[in-house]
Amino acid sequence: MCDIPQTYLEPILYKAAAKRGSKIRMNAEFVGLEQDDDGVTATIRDRLNDTTFTVRAKYLVGADGARSVVAEAVKLPMEGKTGLSASTNVIFEADLSRYVLHRPSVLYWVLQPGSNIGGIGAGVIRMVRPWTVWQAIWGVDMEKAETNITKAEAEIALRQMIGDTEIPLEVKSTAVWTVNNMYAGRYSAGRVFCMGDAVHRHPPLNGLGSNTSVQDAFNLGWKLAAVIKGQAAPALLDSYSAERQPVGKQIVTRANNSIADYPPIFEAIGLLSSPDPEEANRRIAARKEATPEGAARRKRINEAIQKKNYEFNTHGVEMGQRYRDSTAVVPDGTPEPAYLRDPELYYQATTWPGARLPHVWLEHRGARKSTLDLCGHGRFTLLTGIGGEAWIEAARTVAQHYGIALEGLSIGPDGSDAMDIYADWFRISEIAEEGCILVRPDHHIAWRSAGMVGDATAALSGVMGKILGRG
Ligand SMILES: Cc1cc2nc3c(=O)[nH]c(=O)nc-3n(C[C@H](O)[C@H](O)[C@H](O)COP(=O)(O)OP(=O)(O)OC[C@H]3O[C@@H](n4cnc5c(N)ncnc54)[C@H](O)[C@@H]3O)c2cc1C
């Protein structure tokens, strides 16, 4: 996810929600709630005229960020600490082409020994628009978390950071945010559910915040819809916390560990070697020398930087979620596949129930489509292959029986619903052609059958009954 400022994003999100029938109220602040056996009554303050009104709903979702009033109102158990340190978010405009064009990137670490940036002479500049709009981040004193930094203070620091006192530069905005290391032990209380930063609070390292928040919504959305439409028993909603809480804990830990991996890099480069900037610069320059000291420094730097793979390349953390011990997943009797490589760094594709549906390119109606695009869209999907016709028939019957959206799709050679053009599905699906994989609306595998069974409809119906709590 990129750092699109909220001011650009919010109108798009509001429009999308309104199009789907949501009622949107601006300047409305949630202040409290009461819940009973039938629903939740939320008290809302109209900030324009300082009056309050109530909204009655069957369920309430608190997606109100890292200072969540909803999570506090229902006393979700929080583990960890907030406010560990503070950092800036400074948006500025300056044409930095001459410093970056020869090595274009989105994120630059900037080291300036002797400057006051971040207390150690180090900060980050992120590209917003090449090569004129930027976001700068550096550490500041915790007291600034309350007062913010001024544009004038930001400009001084930016000029030190860039190392150019003359360059035309305009600070557009400043904000200070704090580093948190906190997650909720559970994501729901009765009819109230929390998601996003409300339940996982962590620094932006690894860029996992929005992604995980969207995943939370993807997970809860179809379950709430199924319960509200009467397709599933309310017990289905219990699986939200069971599935997502371990993910929140994992990403909070990962992002905070990524902070801890920085000091060894600064140490190795020599930034922290002396309070005297000239001496520090001499030691930093020593990394280029053909001396034992230079060779040792180069080795230490390279080793320390390797650790940053755990910030920039953790595909396993990003995509490898496997939901274990969930009532919305039906085991197929096979043990969880062992990780063949570091599970944080590497995503290991599997169709083991609970895992995320692997992406595979297929051809569908003449167009190249991902398995991920063929599944989802608010419905269950049953994937099978040649010899799996009974599963497709079963999907029709089961959809009708439970009144749900469930589509059967065959993947295989020409003539199937989707063509396995690179034979990747054949290699990755982990089932026989006549087996099946049931994919949930949120792209996670609900269940699979290695091959055909005697009564496909009974088998699929039993599985769906368990997932929907209508067994
Ligand atoms: C510097 C920085 C860089 C980041 N970079 C990345 C990145 O590269 N990739 C990434 O994935 N994530 C990144 N993140 C994290 C990401 O911004 C958050 O994880 C994400 O915005 C969380 O979404 P959310 O909807 O849970 O909360 P928020 O975006 O905080 O939204 C909460 C909303 O609730 C509203 N609200 C709060 N209280 C109330 C109330 N009482 N009543 C009514 N409304 C209320 C707020 O006004 C706000 O609109 C970054 C964060 C920071 C600080």
The ligand as a Gaussian input file, in Angstrom:
#p B3LYP/6-31G(d) Opt

LIG

0 1
 C        3.673000       7.661000       8.699000
 C        2.805000       6.483000       8.391000
 C        3.054000       5.740000       7.245000
 C        2.271000       4.629000       6.945000
 N        2.560000       3.893000       5.826000
 C        1.829000       2.812000       5.543000
 C        2.113000       2.035000       4.385000
 O        3.031000       2.320000       3.618000
 N        1.328000       0.943000       4.135000
 C        0.310000       0.600000       4.973000
 O       -0.371000      -0.406000       4.686000
 N        0.009000       1.308000       6.067000
 C        0.741000       2.412000       6.380000
 N        0.448000       3.137000       7.493000
 C       -0.618000       2.683000       8.389000
 C       -2.028000       3.056000       7.924000
 O       -2.133000       4.435000       7.700000
 C       -3.036000       2.597000       8.992000
 O       -2.778000       1.267000       9.361000
 C       -4.468000       2.693000       8.473000
 O       -4.784000       4.025000       8.133000
 C       -5.450000       2.193000       9.527000
 O       -6.745000       2.312000       9.021000
 P       -7.974000       2.394000      10.009000
 O       -9.180000       2.605000       9.136000
 O       -7.983000       1.268000      10.956000
 O       -7.724000       3.703000      10.897000
 P       -7.615000       5.233000      10.450000
 O       -7.061000       5.355000       9.075000
 O       -6.901000       5.903000      11.569000
 O       -9.119000       5.724000      10.373000
 C       -9.895000       5.876000      11.543000
 C      -11.031000       6.840000      11.233000
 O      -11.909000       6.869000      12.355000
 C      -12.224000       8.229000      12.649000
 N      -12.537000       8.322000      14.089000
 C      -11.691000       8.192000      15.142000
 N      -12.365000       8.306000      16.298000
 C      -13.668000       8.530000      15.972000
 C      -14.862000       8.734000      16.727000
 N      -14.875000       8.726000      18.064000
 N      -16.022000       8.937000      16.056000
 C      -16.055000       8.934000      14.695000
 N      -14.954000       8.731000      13.927000
 C      -13.788000       8.540000      14.569000
 C      -10.974000       9.006000      12.266000
 O      -11.298000      10.354000      12.035000
 C      -10.542000       8.270000      10.996000
 O      -11.201000       8.789000       9.865000
 C        1.208000       4.255000       7.820000
 C        0.946000       5.017000       8.962000
 C        1.746000       6.111000       9.261000
 C        1.463000       6.902000      10.519000

